[in-house]
Amino acid sequence: MDIIIGAGISGLSYAAFCGHKDYRILEQSDKIGGYCKTTERNGFVWDYSGHFFHFKDKEIEQFVAQNIPVEDLLTVRKKTQIRYKDRLIDYPFQMNIHQLPQQEFIDCLYDLFANPTTNFSNFKEMLYAKFGKSIADKFLIPYNSKLYACDLNTLDKDAMGRFFPYAEKEQIVRNFKAANNDTYNATFVYPKHGAIQYVDSLASHVNREAICLNAAVAAICPKEHNITLRSGEKIQYDRLISTVPFSKLMDLIGESKNPALSWNKVLVFNIGFDKQGLDTQNHWIYFPEDKYCFYRVGFYSNILGADRCSLYVELGFDKAANIQPDELLSRVLKDLQEAQIITDDMQVVDHEAIIMDPAYVHVSAEATRYVAEQKTALEKDDIYSIGRYGSWTYCSIEDNIKEAKALANHLN
């Protein structure tokens, strides 16, 4: 029997593609979906965070969306900007420095071409080397420091892989006259009832009777090929497919913590108001400045065409932070007003707070090496770790599905 830990996208995808029904899916929550759960309440649709599906593989897209009504799928041309000082700059920042005040534009342009170097060993050094001091100091470093809640020197130079919006100098200059701000996710597809519609559609390919909710794993014994649930139940497995964070998997096995495995937490506020806000165009806005407590604000109302403002607001924290959402909500509302997202006469109709822990893993050369070595060793005991957190990487939801499919095909 295959035991799958986690009924999120990765765990459900493995079950959907494995080609048999001899499996059990253990989910510690009372619902499937992982971080792709959705709250639909009081006329608002909120995910646990901003989850937007950017399918490149049409076969995967068709499989995952197979049981979603076509009329429920919205294809959206992304519109995003950056709140920089007293203005909004189109994203990516490095492609739109010509929108800055003249002297700041000159500083950015000069530094972009001055002292070119290809010598860099970490994420922060990469930003300076590729984009120059001014672009790095004005946006790339402060924003990513808020996002990751860590010293950027500790991250690998390729920590974000293909998802970082790299730009060659020639591209940046051409953008001054012929704007092309497309990134890897220039368009996205979003269901009218939230990301959970993708989850439910994917789960339709799975034996629902094999999904065990409120089934938290307490320990794993690789040599005995069994797991123990918090309830005390023991379950034997032939193969174990884990989608939990790799750090947690090591804890469950009884391995000592490796300091190379680091991450941040993200506090997400989903907030619905009684009327439309000041921004009716953007799908999300980035906030690099410390005067705003959040690093990103997204607009469900602009994606869904709603007549009342509906937001997700994201704040980054160190993994050891003691987060008190109730104490932070008033600061968030104050900063939203300061950022010209809402007005003082807008009333909160409903809200919720979600703590994502982990949120973004800190990809470093040491962590990547450690995870690769441990995964190889675990596979000898028929344990396979997959997913964004199981593989300790920065990837898309589609990447998780493809990784799960590849493992299912390999094993079965």
Summary of the structure (lengths in Angstrom):
residues: 412
radius of gyration: 22.1
end to end distance: 12.0
largest distance: 67.5
contacts: 1333
relative contact order: 0.19
helix: 36%
strand: 23%
